[in-house]
Amino acid sequence: MLSSRIFCVVCWLFMISITNTHWLQVASAKVKESQRAQEEGKMSESDVQAFTSHGDAISYSLYAEINHFQANRQQEFKIMMQNLLAEQIDFYKRVCRPISF
């Protein structure tokens, strides 16, 4: 039960990281594209600044989300390991109880 939950969490986090990386790459590409368009005279400075600020907002929000999930993952891993060790201690106590004098 516990291992399947961990597997689901790991898969979910992996999918989130792929999605986040994709959106970060898209935002970065749009900023670069707008800068190239400005150099060619196809876009104004204010439009480029708007693209840049939007790209920065996406970047900051994605990094905040990644940090949030990382903190949650660390906390859940700590709790999982504490539960695992407590169960192992209980198991070995039950195993040793009949053979102790």
TORTOR-946310 format. One record per residue: residue in one letter; x, y, z of N, C-alpha, C in turn. Coordinates in pm, whole numbers, plus 50000, padded with zeros to 5 digits. Layout:
BEGIN
aXYZXYZXYZ/...
// end
This chain:
BEGIN
m500834988050000500005000050000500875012650000/l501845012750092502705024550104503585026249981/s504115015049930504995016249813504225020749690/s502975016549676502195021049560501885035949571/r501665040749694501425055149712502675063049678/i503815058249720505075064949689505285065249539/f505015053949472505165053349327504245063449259/c503005064549304502065074149246502565088449265/v503085091549384503595104949411504795107949323/v505695098349308506875100349225506475102549079/c505525094649029505055096448890504405110048873/w503605114048970502935126948963503935138348963/l504945137549050505975147949054506775148248924/f507025136548866507745135948739506955142848629/m505645140348625504805146748524504745161748544/i504695166248669504685180648698505995186848651/s507105180248677508395185948637508515186848486/i507985176948414508005177548267507155189148218/t505965190548274505065201348234505675214948266/n506245216248386506865228948424508035232348333/t508845222648302509985224948214509505229348076/h508435223048029507905226647898507445241247897/w506665245247997506155259048001507285269048018/l508295265348092509445274248109510185276147976/q510325265347901510985266247771510155274447673/v508845272747677507965280447588508065295247619/a508005298747747508085312847787509425318847748/s510495311247769511835316047732511945318147581/a511385308947505511435310147359510645322347312/k509495324947373508695336747335509425349647367/v510135350147479510895362147513512005364447411/k512715353747377513795354947278513235358947141/e512105353347106511475356546978511045371246974/s510525376147085510105390347088511325399547081/q512435395447142513665403547134514185404046991/r514135392546922514555392346781513645401046695/a512345400546724511385408646647511625423546670/q512035427146791512345441246819513585445546742/e514595436846738515815440146664515535442146515/e514555434746464514175436046324513205447546300/g512765454046407511855465246396510395461346384/k510065448946413508685444146400507885445546530/m508575448946641507895449646769508435461546847/s507575468046922508005479746999508665475447130/e509355484947192510045482447319509055478747430/s507915485347432506925482447537506345468347523/d506175463647398505685450047378506725439747424/v507985442647396509065433647439509135433247590/q508995444747655509005445047801507825437247858/a506675437947791505505430247836505785415247825/f506375410947713506725396847698507735392547804/t508725401147829509755397847926509175396848066/s508315406348104507725405848239506805393748253/h506085390348147505225378548151506075365848163/g507155365148088508065353748098508685352548236/d509045363948294509595363848430508545358948531/a507315363348513506245359048604506025343948596/i506045338648475505895324148457507065316948523/s508265321948500509445315748557509405315648710/y509105327148768509075328148915507985319248974/s506815318948910505735310748964506045295848953/l506685291848842507045277748828508105273648928/y509095282248950510115279049049509535278749190/a508565287449218507905287049349507125274149366/e506465269849259505715257249265506655245449285/i507775245349215508745234649230509275234249373/n509605245849429510095246349567509045241449664/h507775245049640506685240749727506545225449725/f506535219649604506415205149594507645198049653/q508805203849636510015197949693509925197749846/a509465208649905509325209250051508295198950099/n507165197950028506155188050065506695173850050/r507435171449944507995158049921508975154350030/q509805163850073510745161050181510025157950311/q508975165450340508205163150463507515149550458/e506895146150345506235133250333507235121750338/f508415123550280509425113050285509885110950428/k510045121650503510445120550644509405112850724/i508135116150704507055109150774507015094450733/m507175091750604507165078050555508295069850617/m509485075650624510625068550682510425066150832/q509845075850902509565073851044508565062551064/n507535062050980506555051150989507185037750956/l508035037450854508705025050816509575019850930/l510365028750990511235024451100510425020051222/a509335026951251508475022951363507875009151338/e507445006551215506894993351182507974982451190/q509184985651146510264975751156510584972751302/i510604982751387510864980651530509774971851590/d508514974751558507414966551608507514952151559/f507874950451432508014937051376509084929151450/y510254935151470511334927851536511034925451683/k510274934151747509844931551884508914919451889/r507984918551792507074907051788507824894251757/v508854895051671509614883151636510454878551754/c511034887851825511934884451936511194880752064/r509954884752079509184882152202509064867252232/p508724858652135508584844352168509914837652200/i511014842352146512284835452169513054841152288/s512604852352345513294857752461512824850452586/f513704849052683513394841352804512914850152913/
// end
